[in-house]
Amino acid sequence: MDIVLLDADIIIDLHSLNLWKALTKTHKICISSIVFHQEVYYYDDHSGKRHFIDLSKEAGKTFVEISATIEQLSIISKEFEGLAEIDLHAGEKEALAILKSDKNIFFCTCDKAAMKALGFLGLSHQGISLEKLLSRSGIKRRLERKHSESQFRQYTQEGVSLRLNITGMKNK
């Protein structure tokens, strides 16, 4: 059973796709404190109806809340200072800080900046697309391109390339 840290966009999309319960049964799900408390509120369905997401009743049951320390967050923030190509939200920074300290966790996101950040930090191997995560769970579902393994790999590779370009410029 994989330990998977979910970004806010994935949590919202899993609720929208009605796959949240199925995924929480097949994996140990973690949610960063910032995402849990500040970033997941609702989704709008195809008809425009708003559905509120209340994770507070599930904490400790279907998922575990985990936090990064102030020091870990500071280190991650410094990695991306002045780097316009990777504009991360607070929850994504916390997730990346957690990944750097725990090599047994996978991070699932469909945010382009977060995917690039995984590659930039050399953590691509700890990232997982929603497509791949659902496949590991035995769930087959038609997904948007943003959830695809090919897009995930494309943006993590862009992050790797960005890191190599910056490193090369510093070495000149």
C-alpha positions in Angstrom: 0.0 0.0 0.0 1.5 3.3 -1.1 1.7 6.3 1.2 0.4 9.2 -1.0 0.4 12.9 -0.1 -2.4 14.6 -2.1 -2.3 18.2 -3.4 -5.5 20.3 -3.1 -6.3 20.0 -6.8 -6.3 16.2 -6.6 -8.5 16.1 -3.5 -11.0 18.4 -5.2 -10.9 16.4 -8.4 -11.3 13.1 -6.6 -14.4 14.4 -4.9 -15.7 15.7 -8.2 -15.1 12.4 -9.9 -16.6 10.5 -6.9 -13.4 8.6 -6.4 -12.3 9.9 -3.0 -13.7 6.9 -0.9 -12.3 4.3 -3.3 -8.8 5.8 -3.2 -8.8 6.1 0.6 -9.5 2.4 0.8 -6.5 1.4 -1.4 -3.8 3.7 -0.2 -2.6 5.4 3.0 -3.6 9.0 2.2 -1.8 12.0 3.7 -2.8 15.7 3.4 -0.5 18.5 4.4 -1.7 20.8 7.2 -1.8 23.8 4.9 -3.9 22.0 2.2 -6.2 20.5 4.9 -6.9 23.8 6.7 -6.6 26.4 3.9 -7.0 25.0 0.4 -9.9 22.5 0.1 -13.4 23.9 0.3 -15.6 22.9 -2.6 -16.0 21.9 -6.2 -18.6 22.9 -8.8 -20.1 20.1 -10.8 -20.8 20.2 -14.6 -24.2 21.8 -14.0 -22.6 24.6 -11.9 -23.9 23.2 -8.6 -21.5 23.8 -5.7 -20.6 20.9 -3.5 -18.8 21.6 -0.2 -16.0 19.3 0.9 -15.7 18.8 4.7 -12.5 16.8 5.4 -12.6 17.6 9.2 -14.8 14.6 9.9 -12.4 12.3 8.1 -9.1 13.4 9.7 -7.4 10.4 11.3 -9.8 8.0 9.6 -9.5 8.2 5.8 -6.3 10.3 5.8 -3.5 11.5 8.1 -2.7 15.2 8.4 1.1 15.8 8.3 3.0 19.0 8.7 6.4 20.4 7.7 8.4 22.4 10.2 9.1 26.1 9.8 12.7 25.3 9.1 11.7 22.8 6.3 9.4 25.4 4.8 12.1 28.0 4.8 14.6 25.7 3.1 12.0 24.9 0.3 11.1 28.6 -0.1 14.8 29.5 -0.6 15.1 26.9 -3.3 12.6 28.8 -5.4 13.5 32.4 -4.6 13.5 34.6 -7.7 12.5 31.7 -9.9 9.4 32.9 -11.9 9.1 29.6 -13.8 7.9 27.8 -10.6 5.3 29.7 -8.7 4.2 27.4 -5.8 1.2 27.8 -3.4 1.9 27.4 0.3 0.4 23.8 0.3 2.7 22.7 -2.5 5.7 24.1 -0.6 4.7 22.2 2.5 4.2 19.0 0.5 7.7 19.4 -1.1 9.3 20.0 2.3 7.6 16.8 3.6 8.9 14.8 0.6 12.4 15.9 1.2 12.3 14.5 4.7 10.4 11.3 4.0 11.5 9.3 1.0 8.6 6.8 1.4 5.9 9.2 0.4 4.6 9.8 -3.1 3.2 13.3 -4.0 0.2 13.4 -6.3 -0.6 16.7 -8.0 -1.8 18.0 -11.3 -0.4 21.5 -10.8 2.2 22.4 -13.4 4.4 24.4 -11.1 4.4 21.6 -8.5 5.3 19.0 -11.1 8.1 21.2 -12.3 9.2 21.7 -8.7 9.5 17.9 -8.3 11.9 17.7 -11.2 13.8 20.8 -10.1 14.4 19.3 -6.7 15.4 15.9 -8.0 12.2 14.3 -6.5 10.5 13.1 -9.7 10.7 9.6 -8.4 8.5 10.6 -5.5 5.8 12.1 -7.8 2.8 10.3 -9.2 0.1 11.3 -11.6 -3.5 10.7 -10.8 -3.7 8.4 -13.8 -0.9 6.2 -12.4 -2.3 6.3 -8.9 -5.8 5.2 -10.0 -4.2 2.5 -12.1 -2.3 1.2 -9.1 -5.7 1.1 -7.3 -7.3 -0.9 -10.0 -9.5 2.0 -11.0 -10.1 2.7 -14.6 -11.5 6.1 -15.5 -11.3 8.6 -18.4 -9.5 11.6 -17.1 -8.6 15.1 -18.2 -5.1 15.6 -19.7 -4.0 17.4 -16.6 -4.2 14.1 -14.7 -2.2 12.1 -17.3 1.1 10.3 -16.8 2.4 11.9 -20.0 1.7 15.4 -18.8 3.2 14.6 -15.3 6.4 13.4 -16.9 6.5 16.4 -19.3 6.5 18.9 -16.5 8.8 17.0 -14.1 11.3 16.8 -17.0 10.9 20.6 -17.6 11.8 21.1 -13.9 14.9 18.9 -14.3 15.9 20.9 -17.4 15.4 24.1 -15.6 17.7 22.9 -12.7 20.4 21.8 -15.2 20.2 25.2 -17.0 20.6 27.2 -13.8 23.4 24.9 -12.6 25.1 25.3 -15.9 24.8 29.1 -15.8 26.3 29.2 -12.3 29.3 27.1 -13.4 30.3 29.4 -16.2 
